[in-house]
């Protein structure tokens, strides 16, 4: 099995509405996103997928929808834009944009020490 990873970053604000603690107050993060692609066979050029294909789609998604935004204003998060929900959202959006790319996981880091991963049921 082959695995590749691409990364991108974005800055955004959020608050967790259905939470009792400091995260219910508006605050921001410099998020790091890691996209994982996995597959058993290689294609043209001996590559699983061209890094640039995934990176460009990820950057386009982040720049257009997530960067420098209040994530609570994005309806898909239903007022609780947790790292877990952001990871699933990114997975779903990339799957639509890249239907032939075998995405396997999305990691969303709020800090270097705090990360959530989304892996779809297959």
N, C-alpha and C positions, 0 to 999 in steps of 0.2 A: 504494500500500500504506500502510495506517495502522498505527501502533505506539503502544501505551501501556505504561507501566511503573508498577508499584506497589512499595513497599519496606516491609520490616519488619525488626526486629532481635531477636536472642535471644542469651543468654549460655549457654555450655555448656563442659564439659570433654571432653577426648579424649586419646587417645594412639594413635599409629600403630604397631601391633604388628609389622608386616612392614617395618620401616624401621631403618636403622642410623644413628642420630644423635640429636640432642636431642629430636626430635619423638616418639621412642618413650617418653619420660617423660610422665607425666600433666601436662597444662597446659590452660589455658582461653583462650577467645576471646570477644569481643563481636562476634558475627557480624552482618553485614548481608546481607539477601537482596533481590534485585531480580527481580521476575517480569515477563516481557515477553509481551505479547499482540499478535498481528499479524493483519491481515485486510484484504481489498480492499474490503469493503462496510461501510457504517454501518447501524446499526439504529435503533430508536426514539430520539428525541431527538438524532439526528445523532451518536450515539456508537458506537464499536466495541463497547464493553462498559462498563457502569457500574463505575467504579473501586472502589466500595464492595463489589461482589460478589467481586472478586478479593482485595481487601484483607481482608475478613472471613474468607474461606476460609483465606488464608495465616496470619492471626493465630490462628485457631482451631487450625490444624495445629501451628504453632510452640508456642503456649501449652500445648497438650495433650500434645505428643510430644517437643519438643526443648528448650524453655527450662529452664535450670537443671538439666540432666541430664548424666550421664556418657554420652556418645554411644556408647561402647564397649558399653554395656548394651543397645543397640537391635539386635536380631538382624539386621536388614537390612544393617547395616554390616560384619558378619563381622569384627569387631575392627579394622578399618581405616577409621574414619570421616573420610576425607580430604574436603577441600572439594569435590572432583569428585564423590565418591559422595553427599555431602549434597545437592548440586545435582540429581543424577539422582533421588534419593529424593523431594525436594520436588516435582520435576516430575511424577513418577509419582503421588504422593499428590494433588496438585492436579488432575491429569487425571481421577482417579477422582471427586473431589468436584465438579468442574466439567466434565463431559464435553462440553458444548456450547461451551465457551470455547476459542478457538484459541490455546492457549499456544504460544509460539515459543522461549523460552529462559528459563533460570534462572541468575542470577549469585549466587555465594556468596562474600562477602568475609570473610577471616579478619582482615585489617587493611586500612587504606585503600590499601595498595600491593600487596596479594596477593589475587587473585580467581580463581575457577574458574567456567567457564560450561558448562552442559549444554544442548545443542541436539539434539533427537531426529532420527534418520534418518527421512526422509519419503519 
